[in-house]
Amino acid sequence: MIFYGIRPVIAGLIWSAGISVAKTSIFKSDLVTEVFNYSFSIATSVIDFRSVGILVVVLLILVKYKVHPVLTILGAGMAGIIVYIFIPSL
């Protein structure tokens, strides 16, 4: 009975970590600063489209081909290294 409430807490912690990683990888700068600077009218100044592209490709591979998630994480990491070296700014 003591551990009855642990499952929602763990799910919330995992969700919070996922949101934190998504914020730092998809958005180019701090969102609070961008809100105060009114830069949301120009999406390219806020969103890193290279990261979004890698995300979309990895999600499609996960859903369509059912590749193991660890392999997709490693593949996304390698794709990120290649994309960020050969396409320095977009």
C-alpha positions in Angstrom: 0.0 0.0 0.0 2.9 2.4 0.6 4.0 2.2 -3.0 0.5 2.7 -4.5 1.2 6.4 -5.5 4.7 5.7 -6.9 3.6 4.9 -10.5 2.1 8.3 -11.2 5.0 10.1 -9.7 7.5 8.2 -11.8 5.5 8.8 -14.9 5.4 12.5 -14.1 9.2 12.6 -13.6 9.8 10.8 -16.9 7.3 13.2 -18.6 9.1 16.2 -17.1 12.5 15.0 -18.2 11.2 14.5 -21.8 9.7 18.0 -21.9 12.9 19.5 -20.6 15.0 17.7 -23.2 12.6 18.6 -26.0 12.7 22.3 -25.0 16.5 22.4 -25.0 16.9 20.5 -28.3 14.1 21.9 -30.5 14.2 25.5 -29.5 17.2 27.7 -30.3 17.1 29.9 -27.2 15.3 30.4 -23.9 11.6 30.6 -24.4 11.1 33.2 -21.7 13.5 35.5 -23.4 11.8 35.0 -26.7 8.4 35.7 -25.3 9.6 39.0 -24.0 11.3 39.9 -27.2 8.2 39.0 -29.3 10.2 36.8 -31.7 7.5 34.2 -32.1 6.3 35.9 -35.2 9.3 34.5 -37.0 9.4 30.8 -36.5 13.0 30.4 -37.9 14.4 32.5 -35.1 12.9 30.2 -32.5 12.7 26.6 -33.8 15.7 24.5 -34.8 14.4 22.8 -38.0 17.4 20.4 -38.1 16.4 18.9 -34.8 12.7 18.8 -35.8 13.7 17.0 -39.0 15.7 14.4 -37.2 12.8 13.9 -34.8 10.3 13.4 -37.6 12.5 10.9 -39.4 13.2 8.9 -36.1 9.5 8.8 -35.3 8.6 7.5 -38.7 11.3 4.8 -38.5 10.0 3.8 -35.0 6.4 3.6 -36.2 6.8 2.1 -39.7 9.7 -0.3 -39.2 9.4 -0.9 -35.5 13.2 -0.6 -34.9 14.4 -1.0 -31.3 14.3 2.4 -29.5 18.0 2.2 -28.4 19.0 1.8 -32.1 16.9 4.8 -33.0 18.5 6.9 -30.3 22.0 5.9 -31.5 21.0 6.6 -35.1 19.5 10.0 -34.2 22.7 10.9 -32.3 24.8 10.0 -35.3 22.4 11.9 -37.6 22.7 14.9 -35.4 26.5 14.8 -35.4 26.5 14.5 -39.2 23.8 17.2 -39.8 25.3 19.7 -37.4 28.8 19.2 -38.8 27.9 19.4 -42.5 25.0 22.0 -42.2 26.4 24.4 -39.6 23.5 26.9 -39.8 20.1 26.7 -41.3 
